[in-house]
Amino acid sequence: MRRPILIAGAALCAGALLHTAASADVVQGTVTPATAKVIIKDGAGNQVGGELAGGPFQVRLPAGRFTAECQPPSQKKVQVFSLAQPTTVNIDCT
C-alpha cells in the first residue's frame, strides 16, 4: 500500500520542479542613455524578444544567463541572470 503513495509523491515533486525550472520571470531596469538600443541574446546567441529602447524596461525571461548587447555606436555587453524571481538590471551603453 505504501508504494503507490510514494510514487504519487515523487511524481508530484518532479512536476513542481519542472514547472519552476521552465517558468519565466520579470527582468526590469533602465537602459541609458535615452538614445541607446539594446538586444538580449540567450546562451546560444539567439535574440530573445524585441529591441529595448533607452529608458525603463521590463521583460519576461526564462531562468538562465543572457547577454544584453548595446547596438552601435556602443559595443558594450552586460551579463544578465534571470532568476526564478524578479531581477533588476541597469544597462549603461555610454
FENBELPE-V616708 format. One record per backbone hydrogen bond with DSSP energy under -1.0 kcal/mol. CO is the residue of the C=O (numbers start at 1). NH is the residue of the N-H. E is the energy in kcal/mol with one decimal. If there is no record, write none. Layout:
# FENBELPE-V616708
co-><CO	CO>
nh-><NH	NH>
e-><E	E>
This chain:
# FENBELPE-V616708
co-><2	3	4	5	6	7	8	9	10	11	12	13	14	15	16	17	18	23	25	26	27	28	29	30	31	32	33	36	37	38	39	40	41	42	46	52	55	57	59	61	64	66	67	68	69	71	76	78	80	82	87	91>
nh-><6	7	8	9	10	11	12	13	14	15	16	17	18	19	20	21	22	63	61	87	59	89	57	91	55	93	36	54	71	52	69	48	67	45	42	38	31	29	27	25	82	80	41	78	39	74	70	68	66	64	28	32>
e-><-2.3	-2.4	-2.4	-2.3	-2.4	-2.4	-2.1	-2.1	-2.4	-2.2	-1.9	-2.1	-2.3	-2.1	-1.9	-2.4	-1.8	-1.1	-2.7	-2.3	-2.8	-3.0	-2.5	-2.5	-2.9	-3.6	-1.9	-1.2	-3.0	-3.6	-3.2	-3.5	-2.5	-2.0	-2.4	-2.7	-2.7	-1.8	-3.2	-3.0	-2.8	-3.3	-2.7	-2.5	-2.1	-1.1	-2.7	-3.2	-3.3	-2.3	-2.8	-2.6>
